Amino acid sequence: MPSDVADICVANRGEVALIHRLGLALVALIAVPSMAAAPAPIAGRWKTDDGKAVVVMAACGNKMCGRVDRLLIKQPAGGQLDERNPDKQKRSRKVTGLQIYWDLVPHGDGWKGEGYSPEDGRYYKAHLRVNGGKMTMKGCVSVFCRTVTWTKMG
């Protein structure tokens, strides 16, 4: 009887090795997405595509956000106000210092979160992606989207 058990073990050794290799391959496939590179960092000072403002992207708790650091255009006395905000209570606040991105979290090879445009007073879903010294932002309201590209400042 012992020789029968030994013969079975020897006969099954190839199958066991194959199952072991398949198991390792499965573990590797599952682990690869979790080891994917994090998206490029967005922290820093960025000049808007139209050259009208500098926005600082920084950590806000465990997420990222963006604030208008300064406007590069001539402003009315007292500063540019958030005149197009749909909330009448907020139309008297200054654009400089205004948070225009919030709740930004890594998503694939970029970032996703929420945004606001003081130029048109719209809130939107934001998708940001950095490539070198450029950051492309896609903002969507319903099915309508707009894409802009900002430049990193030194």
DOLO-765639 format. One record per atom (N, C-alpha, C): x, y, z; residue in three letters. Coordinates in steps of 0.05 Angstrom, whole numbers, plus 32768, in hexadecimal, padded with zeros to 4 digits. Example, Ala and Ser with C-alpha at 12.3 -4.5 7.8 and 13.67 -1.06 7.14 Angstrom:
2
81087F8E809CALA80F67FA6809CALA81087FBE809CALA81017FD3808ESER81117FEB808FSER81028001809DSER
This chain:
154
80107FE88000MET800080008000MET801180198000MET8027801B8010PRO80378033800FPRO804180397FF3PRO804780257FE4SER8052802A7FC9SER803C80367FB7SER8022802F7FBCASP800C803A7FACASP800980587FB2ASP800B80607FCBVAL8009807C7FD3VAL8020808B7FC7VAL803880807FC8ALA8050808D7FBDALA804D80907F9FALA8042807B7F92ASP803E807D7F75ASP802A80937F6EASP801580967F7EILE800080AB7F79ILE800D80C67F7DILE801D80CA7F92CYS802A80E37F97CYS803C80EB7F80CYS804C80D87F77VAL805E80DD7F61VAL804E80E47F48VAL803880D67F43ALA802880DB7F2BALA801B80F67F2CALA801380FF7F44ASN800581197F47ASN801881317F4AASN8032812C7F4CARG804581417F51ARG804381577F3BARG8041814F7F22GLY803F81617F0CGLY802681727F0DGLY801081667F15GLU7FF781757F17GLU7FF881897F2EGLU800481817F44VAL800781937F5BVAL801881AB7F53VAL802E81A57F45ALA804081BB7F3DALA803281CE7F2AALA802181C37F18LEU801281D47F05LEU7FFE81E57F14LEU7FF081DA7F27ILE7FDD81E97F37ILE7FEB81FE7F47ILE800281F87F52HIS8012820C7F61HIS801A82237F4FHIS8023821D7F37ARG802B82337F24ARG801382447F1CARG7FFC82377F17LEU7FE482467F10LEU7FDC82587F27LEU7FDE824E7F3FGLY7FD7825E7F57GLY7FE982777F59GLY800382737F55LEU8016828A7F55LEU8010829E7F3FLEU800982947F28ALA800282A67F12ALA7FE982B67F18ALA7FD582AA7F25LEU7FBD82B87F2DLEU7FC382CD7F41LEU7FD382C77F55VAL7FDB82DB7F69VAL7FE982F27F5CVAL7FFB82ED7F49ALA800A83027F3BALA7FF683147F2BALA7FE283087F1ELEU7FCF83187F0FLEU7FBF832A7F21LEU7FB883207F39ILE7FA883307F4BILE7FB983467F57ILE7FD283417F5CALA7FE483547F69ALA7FED836B7F57ALA7FEF83667F3DVAL7FF9837A7F2AVAL7FE983947F2BVAL7FCE83947F29PRO7FBF83AD7F2APRO7FC483BC7F44PRO7FC783AE7F5BSER7FCB83BC7F74SER7FE683C87F76SER7FF983BF7F65MET801483CA7F65MET801783DF7F4FMET800283E67F41ALA800383F97F2CALA800D84147F36ALA801B84227F26ALA8027843C7F2EALA8011844F7F35ALA8016845F7F4AALA800384747F53ALA8003848A7F3DALA7FEE84997F3BPRO7FED84AE7F28PRO800284C47F2FPRO800B84D27F1BALA801E84E87F1FALA801384FC7F33ALA802485067F44PRO801A85197F59PRO801085337F4CPRO7FFC853F7F58ILE7FF185587F4EILE7FF785707F60ILE8005856B7F76ALA800B85817F89ALA801D85957F7BALA801885AE7F81GLY802985C47F76GLY801885DB7F6CGLY802685EE7F5FARG801A86067F54ARG801686027F36ARG7FFE86077F2CTRP7FF886037F10TRP7FEC861C7F04TRP7FF586247EECLYS7FEB863B7EDDLYS7FD486307ECBLYS7FBD863E7ECCTHR7FA786357EBCTHR7FAC86387E9ETHR7F9D862A7E8EASP7FA2862A7E71ASP7F9E86457E64ASP7F8C86557E70ASP7F8786707E65ASP7F9A86857E71ASP7FAC867D7E83GLY7FBF868F7E8FGLY7FB286A37EA3GLY7F9A869E7EACLYS7F8C86B17EBDLYS7F9186AD7EDBLYS7F9B86957EE2ALA7F9D868F7EFFALA7FB3867B7F05ALA7FBC867A7F1EVAL7FCD86667F29VAL7FBD86577F3EVAL7FBD863C7F3BVAL7FAE862B7F4EVAL7FC286197F5CVAL7FBF86187F77VAL7FD086067F87VAL7FC185ED7F8DVAL7FCD85D67F86MET7FC185BC7F8CMET7FD185B27FA4MET7FC285AA7FB9ALA7FD085A07FD2ALA7FBE858C7FE0ALA7FCA857F7FF4ALA7FBB856C8004ALA7FA6857A8015ALA7F8E856E8016CYS7F7985778028CYS7F70855E8037CYS7F7D8559804EGLY7F798540805CGLY7F86852A804CGLY7F7685158047ASN7F8184FE8038ASN7F7A84FF801AASN7F7085168011LYS7F6A851A7FF5LYS7F7985337FEBLYS7F75853A7FD2MET7F8285527FC7MET7F6C85667FC0MET7F7485807FC0CYS7F6285957FB9CYS7F7285AB7FAACYS7F6485BE7F9FGLY7F7085D47F91GLY7F6385EE7F97GLY7F7486037F9CARG7F6A861E7FA2ARG7F7686327F8FARG7F6786467F88VAL7F72865C7F78VAL7F85866C7F8AVAL7F9F866B7F82ASP7FB486797F92ASP7FB486967F8BASP7FB3869C7F71ARG7FB286B97F69ARG7FA786BB7F4DARG7F9C86D27F47LEU7F9386D77F2CLEU7FA886E87F1DLEU7FAC86E27F04LEU7FC086EF7EF4LEU7FB487047EE1LEU7F9B870B7EE6ILE7F8D871E7ED5ILE7F8787377EE6ILE7F80874C7ED8LYS7F7887657EE6LYS7F5E875F7EF4LYS7F5C87667F0EGLN7F4587617F1EGLN7F37877B7F26GLN7F1D877A7F2APRO7F1087927F34PRO7F1987987F50PRO7F1487B17F59ALA7F1C87B97F74ALA7F0E87A57F88ALA7F1E879C7F9BGLY7F1387897FAEGLY7F16876C7FA6GLY7F1F87677F8DGLY7F23874C7F84GLY7F0C87407F74GLY7F13872C7F64GLN7EFF871F7F53GLN7EED870E7F65GLN7ED387117F61LEU7EBF87027F71LEU7EB486EA7F62LEU7EAA86D77F70ASP7E9E86BE7F65ASP7E8186C57F5BASP7E7F86D77F49GLU7E6586E37F40GLU7E5286CF7F32GLU7E5D86BA7F27ARG7E4C86A77F17ARG7E44868F7F27ARG7E4A868E7F41ASN7E4286777F52ASN7E2486757F52ASN7E1A865C7F4EPRO7DFD86597F4FPRO7DF0865F7F6APRO7E01865D7F7FASP7DF786647F9AASP7DFC86827F9FASP7DE786917F9FLYS7DE986AF7FA2LYS7DF886B77FBBLYS7DF786A67FD0GLN7E0586AC7FE9GLN7E2486AC7FE5GLN7E2D869E7FD1LYS7E4A869B7FCDLYS7E5686AE7FB8LYS7E4586BE7FACARG7E4E86D07F97ARG7E5F86E77FA1ARG7E6086EC7FBASER7E7187027FC5SER7E8C86F87FCESER7E9286DF7FCCARG7EAC86D57FD4ARG7EC186D97FBEARG7EDA86DD7FC7LYS7EEF86E37FB4LYS7EF886C97FA6LYS7F0086CB7F8DVAL7F0A86B47F7EVAL7F2686AC7F88VAL7F3786C07F8FTHR7F5186BA7F9ATHR7F4D86AC7FB5THR7F5986947FB8GLY7F5586847FD0GLY7F3E86707FCEGLY7F2F86717FB9LEU7F1886607FB6LEU7F2186437FAFLEU7F1586307FBDGLN7F1B86147FB8GLN7F0A860C7F9FGLN7F1886037F8AILE7F0A85FC7F71ILE7F0C85DE7F6BILE7F1D85CF7F7ATYR7F1E85B27F78TYR7F1E85A67F94TYR7F1085907F97TRP7F0F85837FB1TRP7F0985657FAETRP7F0F85567FC3ASP7F0A85397FC3ASP7F18852A7FACASP7F3085347FA5LEU7F3F85277F90LEU7F4E850F7F9BLEU7F4984F87F8FVAL7F5684DF7F97VAL7F6284D17F7FVAL7F7784C07F83PRO7F8284B27F6DPRO7F6D84A07F60PRO7F6E849F7F45HIS7F5B848F7F36HIS7F6984877F1CHIS7F70846D7F1AGLY7F7F84647F03GLY7F9A84727F01GLY7F9F847E7EEAASP7FB8848C7EE6ASP7FB584AA7EEAASP7F9F84B27EF7GLY7F9984CE7EFCGLY7F8C84D37F17GLY7F7C84E87F18TRP7F6D84EF7F30TRP7F5084F57F29TRP7F3E84F17F3CLYS7F2284F87F37LYS7F1885067F50LYS7F0585177F4CGLY7EF985267F63GLY7EE485397F59GLY7EE1854F7F67GLU7ECD85637F60GLU7EDB857E7F5AGLU7ECE858E7F49GLY7ED985A87F42GLY7EC485BD7F3FGLY7ECD85D67F3FTYR7EBB85ED7F3BTYR7ECA86027F2ATYR7EBC860D7F17SER7EC786227F06SER7EBA863D7F0DSER7EC986507F19PRO7EBE866A7F1EPRO7EB8867A7F05PRO7EC386717EEEGLU7EBE867F7ED5GLU7EA1867C7ECBGLU7E9686647ED0ASP7E7B865F7EC7ASP7E6886577EDEASP7E7386537EF6GLY7E62864C7F0DGLY7E5886307F0DGLY7E67861E7EFFARG7E5E86027EFDARG7E6F85EF7F0FARG7E6185DC7F1BTYR7E6E85C77F2ATYR7E6F85AE7F17TYR7E85859F7F19TYR7E8885887F07TYR7E9985727F13TYR7E97855B7F06LYS7EA885447F0DLYS7EC285497EFFLYS7ED885467F0EALA7EF3854C7F03ALA7F0485347F00ALA7F1385327EEBHIS7F26851D7EE6HIS7F40852B7EDEHIS7F5685277EEDLEU7F6F85347EE8LEU7F85851F7EE2LEU7F9785277ED0ARG7FAD85157EC9ARG7FC585267EC4ARG7FDC851F7ED0VAL7FF5852D7ECDVAL8007851E7EBAVAL8014852D7EA7ASN802785227E95ASN803E85367E93ASN805485317EA0GLY806A85447EA1GLY8062855D7EAFGLY806685747EA3GLY805F858D7EB0GLY804385977EA8GLY803285867E9ELYS8017858D7E95LYS8002857D7EA5LYS7FED85897EACMET7FD7857B7EB9MET7FBD85807EA8MET7FB2856A7E9FTHR7F9A856C7E8FTHR7F8285667EA1THR7F6E85777EA0MET7F5685747EB0MET7F3E85737E9FMET7F2E855F7EA4LYS7F15855C7E95LYS7EFE855F7EAALYS7EED85727EA4GLY7ED685777EB6GLY7EBD85727EA7GLY7EAB85637EB4CYS7E92855B7EA7CYS7E7A85637EB8CYS7E66856F7EABVAL7E4C85747EB6VAL7E3985657EA5VAL7E2D85507EB1SER7E1C853E7EA2SER7E2C85317E8CSER7E2485347E72VAL7E3485287E5CVAL7E46853C7E4FVAL7E4685557E58PHE7E56856A7E4CPHE7E70856D7E5BPHE7E86856A7E4CCYS7EA1856B7E58CYS7EB285817E4BCYS7EC5858A7E5AARG7ED9859D7E51ARG7EF485957E5BARG7F0885977E4BTHR7F23858F7E53THR7F3685A77E50THR7F4685AC7E65VAL7F5A85C17E65VAL7F7485B67E6EVAL7F8A85C47E67THR7FA585BB7E6FTHR7FB385D27E7DTHR7FBC85CC7E95TRP7FCB85E07EA5TRP7FE985D97EA4TRP7FF985EE7EAATHR801685EA7EAATHR802185ED7EC6THR803385DB7ECELYS803F85DC7EE8LYS805285F47EEALYS805186027F00MET806386187F05MET807A86107F17MET8091861D7F14GLY80A986157F24GLY80A7861D7F40GLY
